[in-house]
């Protein structure tokens, strides 16, 4: 559950832009109401643990884990502006969270965090990383032997797996539009911001699916200990007031998780060797 004092401290701040407050607030709610209870249920998170979030944004998720008892926390991102907001909020809340610029695919591991994390969080990031296996191997360097990695991503061939929604145009609201031939799809997305268009094309080259992810995870030395697939994602409750709907019971049917799940969620364990 959310801590109202923490929530109000941030939302009532006069020196943080309203848009950034919104981003932090749904991150924190997702953490406190969904992720912490979920990972406690599967005995992946507990008090005194060290937690890292890769692609942490404003740090709202880490706020929830620290409030729930995490002893050490690190947030990394490639957006220095968002990291600065995270730092400002952590100071306001008197929470001990480190925020560091780091590219998990290209940069060397952060030395003081090597083999130190009990849990690494990777929410909606893995599908953006050009080399899935290499990124997972680099994440593994942060984890203690037997530590856990929690990953979520929208599989590429699902309704909005092409990330066309980031364009914020009429075409971006149409599901499965990324199934169209390239000459049609690229024409339809051409009215978006150049940065977003480039990112959509990059994801098109990666095309991360559950099958590809599992193969890369095994090659990187992880064991899958649990997974869930969602028709309506948990974060939709925070963003749109929608209920969470799982597809896990139907995920044995290959096309269900590959074409209909808006979120694939995996708990991985760092194999000991």
Rosetta blueprint (number, residue, H / E / L):
1 X L
2 X L
3 X L
4 X H
5 X H
6 X H
7 X H
8 X H
9 X H
10 X H
11 X H
12 X L
13 X L
14 X L
15 X L
16 X L
17 X L
18 X H
19 X H
20 X H
21 X H
22 X H
23 X H
24 X H
25 X H
26 X H
27 X H
28 X H
29 X H
30 X H
31 X H
32 X H
33 X H
34 X H
35 X H
36 X H
37 X H
38 X H
39 X H
40 X H
41 X H
42 X L
43 X L
44 X L
45 X L
46 X L
47 X L
48 X L
49 X L
50 X E
51 X E
52 X E
53 X E
54 X E
55 X L
56 X L
57 X L
58 X L
59 X L
60 X H
61 X H
62 X H
63 X H
64 X H
65 X H
66 X H
67 X H
68 X L
69 X L
70 X L
71 X L
72 X E
73 X E
74 X E
75 X E
76 X E
77 X E
78 X L
79 X L
80 X H
81 X H
82 X H
83 X H
84 X H
85 X H
86 X H
87 X H
88 X H
89 X H
90 X H
91 X H
92 X H
93 X H
94 X L
95 X L
96 X L
97 X E
98 X E
99 X E
100 X E
101 X E
102 X L
103 X L
104 X L
105 X L
106 X L
107 X L
108 X L
109 X L
110 X L
111 X H
112 X H
113 X H
114 X L
115 X L
116 X L
117 X E
118 X E
119 X E
120 X E
121 X E
122 X E
123 X E
124 X L
125 X L
126 X H
127 X H
128 X H
129 X L
130 X L
131 X L
132 X H
133 X H
134 X H
135 X H
136 X H
137 X H
138 X H
139 X H
140 X H
141 X L
142 X L
143 X E
144 X E
145 X E
146 X E
147 X E
148 X E
149 X E
150 X E
151 X E
152 X E
153 X E
154 X L
155 X L
156 X L
157 X L
158 X L
159 X L
160 X L
161 X L
162 X L
163 X L
164 X H
165 X H
166 X H
167 X H
168 X L
169 X L
170 X L
171 X H
172 X H
173 X H
174 X L
175 X L
176 X L
177 X H
178 X H
179 X H
180 X L
181 X L
182 X H
183 X H
184 X H
185 X H
186 X H
187 X H
188 X H
189 X H
190 X H
191 X H
192 X L
193 X L
194 X H
195 X H
196 X H
197 X H
198 X H
199 X H
200 X H
201 X H
202 X H
203 X H
204 X H
205 X H
206 X H
207 X L
208 X L
209 X L
210 X H
211 X H
212 X H
213 X H
214 X H
215 X H
216 X H
217 X H
218 X H
219 X H
220 X L
221 X L
222 X E
223 X E
224 X E
225 X E
226 X E
227 X E
228 X E
229 X E
230 X E
231 X E
232 X E
233 X L
234 X L
235 X H
236 X H
237 X H
238 X H
239 X H
240 X H
241 X L
242 X L
243 X L
244 X L
245 X E
246 X E
247 X L
248 X H
249 X H
250 X H
251 X L
252 X L
253 X L
254 X H
255 X H
256 X H
257 X H
258 X H
259 X H
260 X L
261 X L
262 X L
263 X E
264 X E
265 X E
266 X E
267 X E
268 X E
269 X E
270 X E
271 X L
272 X L
273 X L
